Amino acid sequence: MTSIATPTSSLDDVLRTGAVHSVYQPIVELGTGRIVAYEALARGPQGPLHTPDALFAAARTAGRLAELDALCRSAALRGAVAARLGPPLTVFVNVEPEVLESAPLEDLLAIATTAPAGLRVVVEITERALATRPADLLRAVERVREVGWGIALDDVGAESMSLAFMPLLRPDVVKLDLKLVQQRPGPAVAEIMNAVNGYAERTGALVLAEGIEDEAHLAMAMALGASLGQGWHFGRPGPTAVTDREVAALKLPKAIPLDADVHGSPFGCLPAGTELRVAPKALLIELSKHLERQAMRLGETCVVASTFQEARHFTPATTLRYRDLVARTGFVCALGADLPVEPVPGLRGAHLHPDDPVRGEWDVVVLSPHFSAALLARDLGDSGPDAQRRYEYALTYERTTVELAGISLVARVAAQPAPPEPETTAPTPEVIAALAHSTLVGPSPDEPLLLRALAATTSGVAITDMTAPDQPLIYVNAAFESLAGQSAAQVLGRNCRFLQGPDTDPAVITRMRSAINAGQEFRATLLNHRGPQREPWWNEIHLAPVHDARGVVVQYIGVQNDVTTRVTAERELLTERDRTRQHLARIEELAYTDPLTGLPNRRRLEERMETALWQARLDGGAVALLFLDLDGFKAVNDAFGHAAGDELLQTVADRLRARLRRGDLLARLGGDEFLVGLLGLDAATARVEAERVADDLRAALTHPVELAGSEVTVRVSIGVAVHPEDGDEFGPLLHRADARMYAGKHPADR
């Protein structure tokens, strides 16, 4: 039908003639009110493709999104010069996320080679693009920085992954999603702001709050830590610069150079002089599992990157662990020779070429807003049993090193393969808008056929008249009648707000009204109500404006789908996930912690002692184990009762904690018995040091304890065993320390 071809022809004209331009919205310093930058926003020619939503929707439908985006970026830079937005001002230029997901790297970088000389530019990108094609985008960011431009991470807070990727992108400006200033604060806002403020404090990055429309939004933006702001409160987009406000230069943080060669390998990112240790593969496996467990506790704001040398090392047991990592963290990638692009559903894989230095490494990087750790190891080339192969390694928590190692690995992950196209799709709002423009705005010979098409779709379709008071419904199809629980006769002529109720999110309604007032497209999922009984249901709604020949919005088309089952399942899944995490944390606490004193139990201390013994064997150090048993504890229990005995044990635990070093281990073995592990001792003086600590602990426990209004005094018998002379494993050391403790007891206390 010729009416459907009209928007495509208009898009052809736009792309052929370059008929796009930019309007510019001011960005201000919140503390001074001075304008320091403008964001370029694309506009099409007057007519149905004037608004960016209509323009980009047409390009998306025609498969020419990258072509339009490049044209808009070029127009933004040319227009900035014409609008006199040169120094000291800065221009923020967007790159369409879908373009970042598909365009060749050279096209993305064309903006950096065609900009007018002297123009200060900040390029806005989203975390979604990095998750889709990490290697390409990190190279693009590096090239943009080479020409002296800045990087802004857009829509931070809209998805948890934006927090995870901040350290990898190293943005100069963090743009907060508008919901952070427009919605009521909650736990999610606190998590986002903790991460953003932590990153800004470390790097000097600027925080920019979007969507500031009134004084309340301004106050919230400043409370959240933003120093820059943008929104209608400061001015709507216009063709030229604002002339009645003071301007100033935007002071971006000094770009942090990559001191290490991230194109080499993670091991090469270790600072000069880093102390390296040698360990067999068996120890590295346990250290890797420990980091993986840390990552799962961190959740959706965590990035995990690992290397496996060869695909055969990605075992079935590894598959199970990484399936859990994918489910619980934000982004996980695995690199190794012959690894497929998706070794596990959701896991990003990357093949390592024979000459890649990472082929010879064992690396595990865990990075989140408030935690960083990396195991970086290099194969020493041993032959023999696989579990005994030795590696030179460092375990580092130094954030800069971990970030560089993460960039080195993620930069090797190629673009994610595009998902297969579905065999059939429902009519999109853009297609429906094209149909409506030809049928409802003006008569057409094909009108009955088009209306039958709208009536037949299984999605609810409603059209409102934007030129009439209160914007009434002028068309609904049968699917909409079913969703609303009312007939067409009952709803036509009414505003569709009758679907809303007191529990419909007011913030979503506010955003929807703002989009309609601005003539923009809108998508959301909101709670609606059906029929006289007001049955609640979740509506996935998509609104699209329809313009007349003059470019005026005359109608809005809404496409609705009932997604109640999906939303309910998602909420139940989140609730169950939170409950499971709480149960797992409690189970782990019960399994490894003494409930009375809060100290680790024997099981946890044994794990940590085994790791310490591994390390002592590797570096020639020593470890000591002290077995402590209270003398006179039974008499306290008999005289004052078990509650007083419990209080005495808690006091003993506190005194022992206070006398030990930060890195030493303390556990309750059971009853009135305690264990102390002294780590990192010099082999030549280990026994002398252990006996000195034992004497110190005896002295600490001789002071009276007040129980039930009386002072009681207990003594402690301590047996000392020292690695390596008393044993090379935890079991023999425990047996020797126990025997010496018992031998040293006073006969009356045995």
N, C-alpha and C positions, 0 to 999 in steps of 0.2 A: 504493500500500500504506500502510496506516495507520502501520506501524512507522517508515517513512521520514519521516512528517510530525511525529513526536514532537519532534525537536530544534527544528524550526521553530516549533512551538507554544510550546516552552519559551522560545525567543528572543522571541517575541511577548510572553509574560508578563514577561520581563525588561525589555523596552523600555517596556511599558505601565506597569509598576509601579515602574520605576527601581530594580530589585533588583540593583544593583551597588554595590560598596564598594571601598575602597582599603586596601592594607597599605603600610607605609612602611619602606624600607631605609635605614639610616644612611649618611651620607657624612662622612668624617672627615678632619681635617688629619693628614697622614702624619707631620709633624714632632712634633706634640704629642699625637696620639690623641684630640683633642677633636672632638665631633660638631658640625658646622656646618650640616648640611642633611639632608634626607630625600628620597628619590625615591619618588613615589607609583606603586604598581603595582596594576593593576586586578584584581579578583576578582569572579566571578559568584556566584550563590546556590549553596548546597550541592546537589550533583547533577552531572549530566553536563556542565553548563556552568560549573563552578566555576573551572577553571583559565583563565588568559587565552588560552592557545592554543585550547582548545575553544570559548570564548566568541567570540573574534574569527573563528575559522574558520566558525562557524555564521553570524555576521553577514556574512562575506564571501560565503558561499554564497547567502545570502538577499538580497544586494545592499543591506544596511542597515548597512554599515560606518561611514559618516559619522555616522549616528544614534547608534550605540553609542559611537563615540569621543567625541562631544560629551557623552553621558551620563557616561562615565568621567571626563572632565576635570572636570565639575561635581561628581561624587562625590569626586574627589581634593581639591578645594578645601574642600568642606564637611567632609570627614573630617579634613582637616588642622586645622581649627579645633577639632573635637571631640577630636582626639588631642593638643591643646595644643602644636601645632607653630608657634605664633606667634613673633614676635621674641624672641630674636635669631636663631632658626632660619630657614632658607629651605627652600622646597618646590620640588623639580624635578618638572615635569609634562610627560609625553610627548604628542606629537601623532603619531598613526599616519601613517607615510609615505604610504600609499595614500590617506588622507584629504587630505593636503596636495596630492596629485596631482589631486584631483577636486572637493573641497568648495568651495562659494562662499566668497569672501573674508570675507563678513560672519560666516559660521559659524565660521571660524577665529579671528576677533577677539572672538567672544562671550565667550571665557574672560577677556579683559581687562576686560570690563564687568560681569561677574557675581561676581568674586572678593570675598571678605569684606575689608573695609577693614583696612589694616595688614598684610596677609599678604604676605610677601616671596616672590616666585615667580621661577623660572628656567624658561623654556619650551625644551624639547629638540626640535630638528629635525634632519633629515638632508640631506646634499648632494643626494640623489636628487630631493628635492622641488624644489630650486632648478633643477636641470637640466631638470625637466619643465615647470614653470610659473614662470619667473624673475620676471616682472613682479608677479604676485600675491604671491609669497612675500616679495619685497623690500619690498613695501608692508606686508605683515603684520608683518615684522620691525620696520619703522619705527614702526608703530602700537604694537607691544608695548613698544618702548623709550620711547615717549611716556608710557606709564603708569608708567614707572620700573622695569620688570621687566628681567631679564637674559635672554640668549640663550645656549644651549649647543648646540654642534655635536656630534651623537652619532655613534658608530661611526667615528671618524676612523681611517683606516688600513685599513678593510675594502675601500675602493675608492680608487684614485688620485685620482678627481675630488674627494674631500673635501679634499685638499690644495690643489687648484686653486681651490676656491670659498671657502676661509677668508678671504681678503682682502675678498671681496664681502659675505659675511655678517657679518663683523666680530664673531665670537662672543666673549662674555665668558669662557666656559668651553669648553675643548676636551676632549671625552671620548674617550679612547683605546679602540679596540676591544679586547676582552678577549684576543684572540690575541696582542697585543703583550707581555703579561706572562706568558702561559701557554705560549708556544711558544719554541723555541730562536731566539736572535737570528740574523738574516741580513741580506743587503744591503737587502731591502725594509724591514726595521725601521729600519736606519740612515737610509734615505731619508726615511721618515716622521718620525723623531725630529729630523732636521736641519730639516725644514720646520716642524714643530710648535714646536720650541724657538726657531727664528728668529722665528716669528710671536709667540710669548709674550714674547720679549725686546723686540720692537718695541712691542707694545701693552700689556703687563702682564697679558694674559689668563692665567687659571688653567688648569692641566693636571690632569685627573682621570682616573685609571686605573681601569677596570672589571675585574671578574673576579678580585679578589685573594682567594684562598682559603687561602693558607698563608704562612709566613715567606719562602719562596723567591719567591713572587709579589710580596710586599711589597718585598723587596730589589730586584727587577727594576723595579718601578714607580718607586721612588725613583731608581734608576740612569737611568731614562728621562727624568727631569726632572719627574715628577708631584709636585704638592704636596697633592693630594686623592686619596682612595681610596674604593673601594666594593667590597663582596663579602662572602662568608660569613665571612671572617676577622674582620670587624668586627661581624657580626650579620646574622641572617636577617630577611627582611621580617616585620613584626608590625603589629598594629592600633593600637598606641600608641607613644609615644616611649620610648626606653631611659632608665631612671631612674638607673643606676649609673655614668654617664659624665659628665664635664664637658662643657659646651656652650660655644660661642662663636659670634660673628657671622661669616658668610661675607663677606669683604671683596672684592667684585667690583671690577674696574678701573673707573676713571672713564670713563663713556661718551665716546667721541671724537665730538665734534659734526661734522656735515658742513658744513665751512666754505664749501663751494661749493654752488651750486644744481644738484644732480644731476638735477633735473627739467627744467632748462633744456637744456643741451647740454654735450658734452665740452669744446668750446672755451671755454665759460664757466667750466669748472673750473680754468682756468689762474690762478695767483695774480696779484694786482695787481702790475704792474711787470715782468711777464715780457717778455723781449726777443723781439719778433716779427720774422720775416724774410719776404721776399717771394720766391716762386719760381714758375716755370711748372709746369704739370702734369707735364711730362716728368721733372723732378727728383723730384716727389712719388711718381711710379710706382716709381722706383728705390728710394727710401727705404722705401716700403711693402713691396716685394719683400724688401728686406734684413730688415725686421722679421718677415716671414713665415718666412724661413729661420731666424731666431733661434728662432721658436716651434717649428718642427719639430725643432730640436735639443733643446729643453726636454722634449718628449714629453708623456706623459699627465697631468702635473700642471700643464699650461698652459691658460689661457683666452685665446681670441682673439676680439675684437669689432671689426667694421669697418663703415664706412658707404660707400655708393656713390652717394649723391644720387639717382640714377635707375636703374631696372632695366637700361637699355640699356648702362650702364657695367660691368655684370657680364658680361664678354665670354666667349667660349669659352676663351680663354687663362686668364682668371680662374677659370673653372670647373675647369680642370685643377689649378691651384694649390690651390684650396680643397678639392678632393677629397683631395689629399695631406694638407692640414691636418687635415681631419676624421679621416683614418686614423691620424694620428700624435699628435694632441693630445687633451686632455680634453674641451673644449667650444669650439665655434666658432659665432658668429652673425654675420649680415650684414644690414644695414638699408639700405633705399632705397625710393623711391617705386615702387610696383607690384611689389616683390619678393615672390615666393610664400613660404609658410610653410616650404618646404623646397626652396630653389633647387638644392641638390645633396643626394643621400641622406646624412642625418646632419647636414647644415648647417641651423641654426635661422635662418629668415628672418623679417623683419618689415617690413611696409609703413609708410612714413612719410607722414603726412598733409600736405597742402599748407602748413598753418600751423606745422608742427613745425620748430623752429630747426635741427634736425639736417639738414634737407633742404639747407641751404646749406653743409654741412661735408664735409670729407674727413678721416676719423678711422681710425686703426689702433691698437688697444690690445693689448698683449701682457703678460700677467700670470701669474707663477708664484711659488712660494714664495721663490725667491732671485733673481728677475730681474723688472724692470718697465720698460716703455718704451711711449711713446705718441707717435704723430705726430698732431697736432691742427691742422687747417687750416680756413680759412674762405675761401670763394669770393669774389673781388673783383668778379665780375660782368662780366668782359671778354667782348667779342665776338671774332669771328675764328676762326682754326683752333683746334680743340679742344686739341691738344697744347701750344699757347702760352698757354692761359688761365692767369691768375696767381692764386695763393692767398697769403694771409697765414698763416704757420704757425709752430709751435714744435715742436721735437723734444725731449721731456723724458724723463728717467730718474728724476725725483723720485717716489718711491714713492707718497706720499699723493695727489699729483695724478693719477698713473696709476690708482690704485684708484678715485678719485672718477669719473674718466672712464669706467672699466669699469662701475661701478655705473650711471652715466647711460645707457649703451647697453644693458646687460643688462636693466635695468628696463623697457625698451621691448619686450622679447620676450614675446609672449603664450604661453598654455598650449599645450603640444604636443598635436596632435590624437590622440585615443585610437586605438590600433590596431584594425583590424577584428576582430570576434569570429571565432574559428575555427568552421568548419562542424561539426566533431565533436571531442570531447575524450574522453580516457581517464578512467575513474573516478578521482576525487580521493580522497586518504586520508580526507577528512572524510565523503564519501559512503560509502566503505567502512566507516568507523567507525560511521556510523549503521546500516548494514546489520548489522555485527557486533554492535552493541549489542542489536539486536532478535533476532538468531539465535543467536549463540554464547554470550551471557550468559544467555539464557533461551530456551526453546522457542517456536516460532511455527509456525502452519500454513503460512507461506510459506517455511519453511526450505529445502526442496529447491530451489525456484526461485532463492533468493538464493545458495545454494552453487553452483548451476550458473552463475550470473552471475559469481561470483568465479573459478570455474574457467575461464571463457571469456576473461577479460581477458588481453591480451598482456603486461601488466606482471606481474612476479613479486610474489605476495602471500603473506606469511607472518604467522601470528598466534602470539604467545607467551602462556603462562599466567603472569601475574605473581604468582599466589597460591601457586604450587608452587615447591619448592626449585630453584634454578638456572635458573628461568624458561624451561622447555622449550618447544619448538615444538609446537603442538597442531593446526596446519593449515598446509598449503602447497598452492598450485595447481600446475598443470602447467608454467606459465611459470617458477615458482621452481625446480622440479626441473631444468629445462633450464639455468637460470642457474647453479645449484649443481653441476651435473654428477652429481647423486645422486638416487636415487628417494625418494619420500615415506617408504617403509619404512626407508630408511637415515638420514633426518634427523629424523623425528618423535620427540619425547622428548629431543632434544639441544638444548643452547643454541646459538644461531646463530653463536657466536664461531668455529665450525669454518671459517667462510668467511674468516677473517682469517689473516694470515701475518706473518712477522718484518718484512716491508717495508711493512706497513700503518701509516699515520701514527699514532703513539701519541697525539698531541695530539687528533686527530679522535675516536679511541676514548674518550679521557678526557672530551671534551665530550659525546659520545653517552651515556656512562654517567651523567654529571651530570644531563643532561636527563631520562633515564629515572628516576633516583632522585628527581627533583623532580616527576615526573609531567607533563613538558612535551613538546610536539611537538619534533621534531628533523629537520633536513634537512642533508645533506652529500653529497659525492662522495668515495668512499674506495676504496682498492685491495683487492679480494677475490680469492679463488682458487677455481678450478673443478675438481671431479673429483679422481680419484686422482693425476693428473699435476700437480695444483696449477697449472693454467694461470691466469696473472694476468688480471684484467679489472676495469674501473672501474665501480663501482656507484653510481648516483645514487639514494640511498635517502631515503625520507620515512617517519618513524615517527610514529604518532598514538596517544595513550592512549585506552582505552575504560573508562568508569566504570560501576559498578553503581548501583542506586537510592540508595545512601547517599553517592555521590560518591567511592567508593574506586576507584583504578585496579586493575582486575582482569585486563586484557589489553592487549597492545600489538599494533598492526597495522603491518607494514612493507611498503611498496610499493617494489620495486626495478626499475631499468632499466639495461641494459648500455649505457653511453655511452663504451665504449673507443675507438671510432672518432673520436668528437668530441674526447675528451681528448687522444688521440694527435695529431690534426690541430692542436689548439690549441697543444700543446707544440712540435710541429714548426714551426708558424707563428711562435711566439715565438723559437725558436732561429734560424730563418731571418731574422726581423726584426733580431735582435741582430747576426747575421753581416752582414746587409746594411748596418746602420748602421756597423759597423766598417769595411766595405769602402768605404762612401761617405766616411767620415772620412779613411781612408787615401788615397783617390783625390783628395779635396780637398787633403790635405796635399801629395801629390805634384804636383798641378797648380799650387799656389800657393806652395810652399816650396822653398827651396834645401836639399837633403838634407845638405850638408856643414856649413854654418854655422847652419842653422835660421832664416835670414832669409827674408822674403818674396822672391819672384822678381820679374822685371820685370812679369809679367802682373798680379800682385796690386798692386804699387806703382802701375802705370798706372791701375787701377780707382780706387784711393784718391786719386791725384792729380787725376783727372778730377772726382771729387766735390768736392775742395778747390778746384779751379778754378771750378766752378759757383758755389760759395759766395763765392769772391773776387769774381767778376763781379757777384754780387748785392749784396754789402755794401761794394764799393769797396776791398777789401783787396788784398794781394799774396801771391804764392807764389814760392818760389825752388827751382830744381833744380840739384843739384851732381853732376857726373860725376867720379868718382874712378878713377884708374888707377895701380897700384903700379909704381914704377920699381925695377928690379933683381930682380923676382920670378923671371924666367927663370934668372938666375944662381944663385939659391937652389935651384931645382928641379934644375939641372944638377949642382950641387956636393953636395947632400945627399939628393936623391931626391924622388919625388912625395909620399911620406908626410910628409916635413918641410915640403914646400910646402903640403900640406893643413893642417898644424898652424899654419903661418904665417898662412894665410887665416883660420882660426878665431880666432887671436889678434887679427888686424886687426879682424874683426867685433866682438869683445868691446870693443876700445878705442873703436871708433866708437860703439857703443851707449852707452858710459859718458859720452861727451862731448855727446850730443844730448839735447834736451828730451823729456819724456814724449810729447808729441803729434807730434813730428817722425817722418818716415818714413825707413826704412833698408832697402835691398834689395841683393842681389848680382845684378849683371847677367849675370855669367858670367866664367870665367877669373879674372883679377885685377882685375876692374872692379866698382865699387860705385856705387850711386845714393843720394842723400840728398834728401829733400823737406822743405823748411822751410815750415810752414803758418802762416796767421794773421799775416802780417807787415804792418806799416804801409807803405802804398805809398810814402810819402815817404822812408823810411829802409831799404827792403827790400834794395837792392843793398849798402849799407854793412853791414847786418846779415849778409847772406849771405857777403860777403867776410871778415867777422870770424870767422864759423863755419868757413869754409874754412881760415883761418890756424890756428885752434884745432885742427882735425883734422890739419893738416900737422904741427903740433907734437906731437900725441899719437902719431903714427906714426914719429917720428924716434928714439924711444927704442929701444935694441937689444932684440932678441928672442933668447932662448936656444933653440937648436935643435941636437939631437944633440951636446950638450956644448960647442957653440960659440955665440958671439954674432954675430948677423947684423943688419944695418941696411938698411932699405929706405926709399925716399922715396915720396911720392905726388904726382902731378900732378892738379890739380883745375880743372875748368871750371865757371863759374857762369852760369846763365841765369835771368832774373827776369821773371815775369809782372807787368804786361801788355806791357812794352816789348819783350821778346824773343820774344813769342809768346803766343797766347791758348789754345793747345791743348797737350797733352802732347808730341805728335810734334815740332812746331817747337822747343819748349823743349829736348827731348832732343838734337836735331840741333845747336842753338846751343851747348849746354853741352859736347857732344862735340868740336865744332870748337875751342872755346876751350881745352879741356883739351889737345888735341893741339898747338895753337899754343904753349902754354906749356911743353911738354915740352923738356927738354934734348936737343939733337940726338943725343947718345949713347944716349938712352933710347927714341928713336922706333923 
